[in-house]
Amino acid sequence: MTRPRPSRADRRFRRLLAILPFDFRREFGEEMSAVFQDEHRCTAQEGRSAVARLWFRTTFALAQLARREHLAALRSDIGYALRLVRRAPAFSLAAVTSLALGIGANAAVFGLARAALLDPLPIPDPATAVSVSVTDRQNPGLTPLSTDNFRDVRDQSTALTGVSAFRFDGARTRLNGEPENLFVVVVSGSYFETLGIRPHVGRLLGPADDVTTGGHAVAVLSHALWMRGFGGDRAALGRTIMLNDRPYAVVGVAPPEFQGTFGLARPDAFVPLAMYEAIRPGAVWADGRRWRWLNVIARLAPAVSIDDARLATRQLGDRLAVEYPEFNRDRSLTLVPLAHTVMGANQYETLSRAGWMLAGLVGALLLIACTNLANLLMARNAARAREIAVRLALGASRLRIVRQLVTESLVLSFVGGAAGLGLQSLLYSWLWAARPQALENLTVRPSIDLTVVGFTLAVSTLTALLFGLVPALRVARTDLSRTLAAGGRDVRLPARPGVRALLVTGQVALATIALVAAGLCLRSLWRADAIDPGFAHERLVAANYSVARARSPEQARQLHLDLIERARALPGVEAVAVTDRLPLTQGNAHTIDIPAAPEGTGEGVLVPFSEVSPGFFDTAGIRLLAGRDFGPDDAGAHRPPIAIVNRSMAERYWPAGQAVGGHFRARVDGSLVEIVGVVSDSKTLTLGEVAQPAMYRPLWQRAGTGQPFQWLLVSSASPESASAALRGLLREFDPDAPVNNPVILAERIDDALWAPRMLAASVGGFGVLALALASAGIYGLLAVIVGQRAHEFGLRMTLGARPGQVVRMVLRGGMTWVAAGLILGIVAGAAMTRWAQSLLYSPDRIDVAAIGGAAAVLVAAALLACLVPARRAARVDPAVAMRQ
């Protein structure tokens, strides 16, 4: 029987097999025999299947062979690149330093943004976790929900599931025999289930623990408190912990990675919401629809987007405003991702703007560093023209040359990335050590993890590919005949700088933007240091204390008065008062109606207030402008309700100057409050705030409804000595109460300036680095051009040109690129000034001084960078230049 002639596909397949090594052919011998020697015994379908199978296996074998060859070539390229790095230490140090600064700064900002804004909570599926807040037509910002509104959202919302509430508070306890203040979070029954948290030991709180008011005295400890107070002993379960003199049974321990949903403080314990009146005695206002005090969280319902849930939540809020107009008029509900509220419900926009500003600056810094790398690689590749030409002449392909040069840039980028990670670690250590005392319990801490390492690796790789490929492709187009004939000497960059000039122009523009940002932040910090907070912060000391042991409002008031008298007797103390809130801290607020206010401005106004004792304004250094101060006769629930307002509130709602004797109605209890005095403005929440309406109420006029923890405020010429004396006094006043270090208000001002100082230091540092890198780029480009044009300069000087003319010619060429970049940078810097105004202590929409200062610094640095190559060009020996 005659064997059929092989098909075209079979012949092509045989040729493919012929190039395989012998071991591959031997491995597939049996299958080859079955297909090609005995193919006449197979059906057509079986033959095609066998051929297809062999084709796949042979292709895979070829891929393995190619992979081995490529790996061997890659190892050779990497080894060669490392030898070049070792042989050119100056070049390698310049390239690695530039990349380390750029990559390290980007990785550091990415880690900060990830820790504070992108992924601040260690919870499952964080994208579906949201926070529900109240919005007010007349009062900006997000505020908490009342108890009844929370229950309505929980029971009526179809777009949300697992609606839960929580509230921060404090409690006294004893650990290891020592009194201590704990940070306690009261939570509704579904809180942990909604967040998806699992217990470390025991169980967490559930719905059954949040049923009967005051009837579920159980607690879940944080992992840190469990280790500190119980030594990590599992036998702690079932034992009790005293919170405000009441025992709570310990039922579980939270996992170590979970530290609550508020990034500015670490919770020590979690107790049921039903126990809130035990944690805060006298909190009878907690029930109802009036008092907004609950932070509400939830999960998006299955298949519901956040936009749909936001719309449904707003519709629910509008419905509640119609059903309960007395409490919800002009208010609605909104929701935001829970991650946006970790650093404060109303701080996300400011933090995100600061993050974008830093990200833009470090991005500019990386681009400048990459431009320097590209310029360095172009200069080095031009110097290696003869080597590359010889390799091409010996048979190397241009693709092989490009791969070798890109591998060298990859090696430099990876070394720079590794150095950048070290720089990032140092930056984090410095930032963490420099944080103020108020942020000691910060839960959001940036760290170097796999995500940050992956980001750094990605940036390093992208940098090498983008900015190493262009120089490699450029040098791969070398003309072999010209290069070899000239011995490699004529393969230089063209006299017209072209791409490199554009890169330097971009460097100058980016450096200008960075310097403008640095100038803005430094001027903002200078203005912040000069801000008058409105109170005598340099003389004030405050200490927190409690009268929770009092059995009646009268006894509590007497304890306050006794402590004030004893504090007045301390050496160096000039004045003493008591307040429920310190300046520059979050406090309570009342919604009020002002009948006498201009039309449309006095209804439903949310005004922050403080409860203060007589003599507070003299102690704090706040001036009384009109009317009278509070007196001893104003205390007591039977006295007519009165208040003192600040100048901003008086001028806004009583523009005719008739604030004293005016009235407003407090919605919290419906009382008509008379204004008895007007005081000067002082900063309420932040140093940079525009003066806002604020009011003061007598401390003991609503005895029994206020909080048990108060601040003893002392004025002294020596705050440090007064602080030590206060600590001893409070130990004698209540031996069972913990004594925290008293607060020196001048230090509180320093803490308030920590964020702008860190921003100014960071942005200023990035601006200086950008200036240095851009100056290096200008110098490097001009140095290369001067070397290229040495023959031209020699010829000009031979024909009569003076050295000064040569210097001016080089300076004119270099400063032309600087001027172009400067114009672009100034335009972008002016736009950035307007965008970043909310971050700055600056009244100007466009800060001309900051922009002008940045331009002057850059021009001076650029002139210096241009002058050195220009002077070198002027010293060219005409005879030597002509001979070369």
Helices and strands as residue ranges (DSSP letters): H 8-18, H 22-27, H 29-32, I 33-37, G 39-41, H 44-87, H 89-113, I 114-118, G 126-128, E 129-136, H 147-156, E 160-175, E 178-187, H 191-195, E 201-202, G 207-209, E 218-221, H 223-230, G 234-236, E 240-243, E 246-253, E 269-272, G 273-275, H 276-279, G 284-286, E 295-300, H 306-323, H 325-328, E 331-337, G 338-341, H 348-383, H 385-393, H 398-433, G 437-439, H 450-476, H 480-485, H 499-529, G 537-539, E 540-546, H 553-568, E 573-579, E 589-593, E 605-612, H 616-620, E 624-627, G 632-634, E 642-646, H 647-653, E 663-666, E 672-679, E 695-698, E 709-716, H 719-733, E 743-744, H 745-752, H 754-788, H 790-798, H 803-835, G 837-839, H 848-874, H 878-883
